[in-house]
C-alpha cells in the first residue's frame, strides 16, 4: 500500500483528503505544518506528499526544500489557494511534480496522485 503524507494547516482539508485517499487504497498520515511533517516524513518514509504552500511554523516551500535536498526525486503535489503567488516554473524547479489550486477538485487530486505514483 502506497503511503502519502498530507500537510495542510486546515484540519478539515487534511481530513477530507486523507479520507478520500484512504477509500482509494492509500495509507495516509497528516500534519498541520512543515515542521511536524518533517518529523513524520522521517519516521513514515512516505511514497509521496501533498502539501499546502501557506502554513504557519514551516511553509510548503521550506518543507519542499528540506525534503528535495535529501531526496531529489521525491514526488510532491502542491495544493494551495495562493499558487498565484509562486510561479509554476519556480515550483517545478524546486522539485514539485504537480500543482493544484484550492478549493481542491478531488478527481483532479486523484489523477495527480496516480500520475506521480503509478509508472507509465
N, C-alpha and C positions, 0 to 999 in steps of 0.2 A: 504494500500500500504506500503510495507516494505521500510524503509529509509536506505540508505547506504552513509557513509562518505568516500569520495575518497581523499587520501592525497598523493600528489606527487609534487616535485619541478619543474617538466617539464609540462608546460601548455598543450602541445599537447597530452601528455599521459593522463592527467586528462580529457581533453575534449573527447577523444576517448572513454575512459572507461565510463564516465558519459552518453554520447550519446548512447552507446551500451546498458547500463543497463536501461536507460530511455525507450528505444524501447522494452525492455523486461518486462516493467511494474514496475520498481523500481523507487523510488524517490531518487535523488542523490543531495548531496551538496559536493563541493570540497574545498580543502585548499592546499596551497603551502608549508606548513611546519607543524611540530607538534604543535608549539605554537598556530598558527591560528586554527588548527584542534581541539585543546582542548577547545577553546572558542566556536567553532561551535558545538562540542560534547555536551557541557553543555546546549546550547540553543536548539539544534535539537533533542537530545536524539535518535540517530540512532539505527537501529537494528543490524548493522554490520559496520565494517570499512575495507577498502582496503588501505594499506599503503606501501609506499616506505621505504626502510631502510636508504638510504643515502640521507639526505636532510640538508640544512643549518638551522640555528636557533635552531631547535629541531629535532633530527633524529627519525626514526621509533622505535628504541629500547627505547629511552627515552619516547616517546609518549605511547608506549605499557605499560611500567612500571607504568606510571601515571594512565592509564585507568584501568588496571588489578588490581591495588591496591584497587580501589573502586568498581569495577565490575568484579570479577574474572572469570565469565563465558561469558563475552562479546566476541562475535566472531570477530576475526581479521584475515584477509588474508594479507600476505606479498607479495609484488611484488618488485623484485629487480634484477638489473644486477650484484649485489655483494653478492648474497646468499652464495657464496663460502667462504666469509669472516666470516660467522657466522654459526657454525654447526647447523644442523636441530634440534638436540636434545636440544640444548640451546634455540633456538627459541620456540620450543614446551613447554619447561619448563617455559618460560615467559608467556605462555598462548596463543600463536599464533596457530590458528587452521589449517591454510593451508599456504603453501609456494610455490610461483610460480616465475620462472625466467623470466627476460626481455630478449628479446622482448616478450611481452605478447601474448599468443595464446588466442584469445577471447573465443573460445569454451571451453578451459580449465578453463578460468576465470568464465564463466557462470556455469560450473559444480561445481566449488568450492563454488560459491555463493549459488547455490541450495543446496549443501551438508550441509552448515552451517546454512541455514535459513529454510529449509523445514524439519520438523521432519520425521524420518524414520517410 
